[in-house]
Amino acid sequence: MEQIQIIDSKNHVGETVTIGAWVANKRSSGKIAFLQLRDGTAFFQGVVVKSEVPEEVFQTAKNLHQETSVLVTGEIREDSRSKFGYEIGITNVEVVSESHDYPITPKEHGTDFLMDHRHLWLRSSRQHAIMQIRNEIIRATYDFFNQHHFVKIDPPILTGSAPEGTTDLFETNYFDQKAYLSQSGQLYMEAAAMAFGKVFSFGPTFRAEKSKTRRHLIEFWMIEPEMAFTHQEESLEVQEQYVAFLVQNVLDHCEYALDVLGRDKEVLKTYTKLPFPRITYDDAIELLKKNGFDDIEWGEDFGSPHETFIANSFEQPVFILNYPKAIKPFYMKPHPTREDVVICADMIAPEGYGEIIGGSERATDYDFLLEQIRDHGLDEKEYSWYLDLRKYGSVPHSGFGLGLERTVTWIAGIDHVREAIPFPRLLNRIYP
């Protein structure tokens, strides 16, 4: 008898199969036991009818505890009432390992309790759906960049300098010198782009920001492409194509997960239409001022309420272009006709999810970069290799970074970024 996974049920309708699963929930009457089963690929229902199985099988099914692992055998059949669309008519239940007093019951639990039990909370249908969407975004990311002939390059996690030039760094000892956990792989991607043309990295980054907002994590994952011989306008086209590609692939491959989360798929479809709208920082400030936002002045960065209002003024993700030089990192290319802004753009997601992409054209002038490094109080020796890139065949180049967890949060339609990563690291949490 073949052992299958739940996700493959559609290929075995009418067949008798065995499935290894856990009991997520159960209910029973005197004559029928309904088991909600999960095997890591999906959730679906198992039905045990007392008159159709030996008495010991029915009693075993009726007395199963939440999260007991089992091998169930039975016939796969279609079930139009289920989100998954199939169920199994169980003829035998074999207990693999019993579970008693499982802490996360079907009742409501507080966030702190659930986060303390994150290692178990991942088993729930909602968390399972979110991780399926995260996985699809990762898979689609590799597809997109491979299709466009990017080379995957892995930057170091331990660095001797700060790409963003900030103090929000985790410092550690690297033998007899200081080192930091990476807050971005971008500078290394610039070096790689000079060797391979178009590259991308995908890895963990760390920001020691003392922030408790629903958009911030201490440890998160970034996708950071870099492209040689590419100006900002071309980079923006890649960015919007990439994001639309991610949304479309989630729509194509995660219908079940989106249904579990109650995500409006028609709304998501609007995010696949290109091009995305664009607005300058100057115009964004003016828009806010006209609508009662007196708490922000030109030269200041946007907060969550500002980004949310700007995003809600459009029906798709929106690019905000050309931020003030003073609030952006040292490596961005200055605007050709203005000294106060740089050639950059942030992509703001709709529905109040904030910035999901930050990108820019990179400065290529050696003297300008050296001056910027000095003005930002950075160690010239630590950045000498970066300056070398402007000495030996420098070319126009652009890149961007997409935050994976913020993107998952937005596409999945969930409230907090902590649910978008398997084991979140927050200001007050490093357990489990």
Salt bridges, closest charged atoms under 4 A:
GLU2 OE1 - HIS12 ND1 3.79
GLU15 OE1 - HIS12 ND1 2.82
GLU67 OE1 - ARG38 NH2 2.65
GLU67 OE1 - ARG123 NH1 2.93
ASP79 OD1 - ARG81 NE 3.17
GLU87 OE2 - ARG77 NE 2.81
GLU98 OE1 - HIS100 NE2 2.84
ASP116 OD1 - ARG429 NH1 2.92
GLU136 OE2 - ARG139 NH2 2.66
GLU136 OE2 - HIS253 ND1 2.99
ASP143 OD2 - ARG139 NH1 2.55
ASP154 OD1 - LYS152 NZ 2.26
GLU164 OE2 - ARG207 NH2 4.00
GLU171 OE2 - LYS178 NZ 3.85
GLU190 OE1 - ARG390 NH2 2.77
GLU190 OE1 - HIS397 NE2 2.69
GLU226 OE2 - ARG362 NE 2.78
GLU233 OE2 - ARG278 NH1 2.59
GLU240 OE2 - ARG278 NH2 3.49
ASP259 OD1 - LYS265 NZ 2.44
GLU266 OE2 - LYS269 NZ 2.97
ASP282 OD2 - ARG338 NH1 2.60
GLU286 OE2 - LYS290 NZ 3.22
ASP295 OD2 - HIS306 NE2 3.19
GLU297 OE2 - LYS289 NZ 2.86
GLU307 OE1 - ARG215 NH1 2.74
ASP340 OD1 - ARG338 NE 3.05
ASP346 OD2 - LYS328 NZ 3.29
GLU351 OE2 - ARG263 NH2 2.88
GLU361 OE2 - HIS231 ND1 2.95
GLU380 OE2 - ARG374 NE 2.60
ASP388 OD1 - LYS391 NZ 3.76
GLU405 OE2 - ARG134 NH1 2.80
GLU419 OE1 - ARG126 NE 2.89
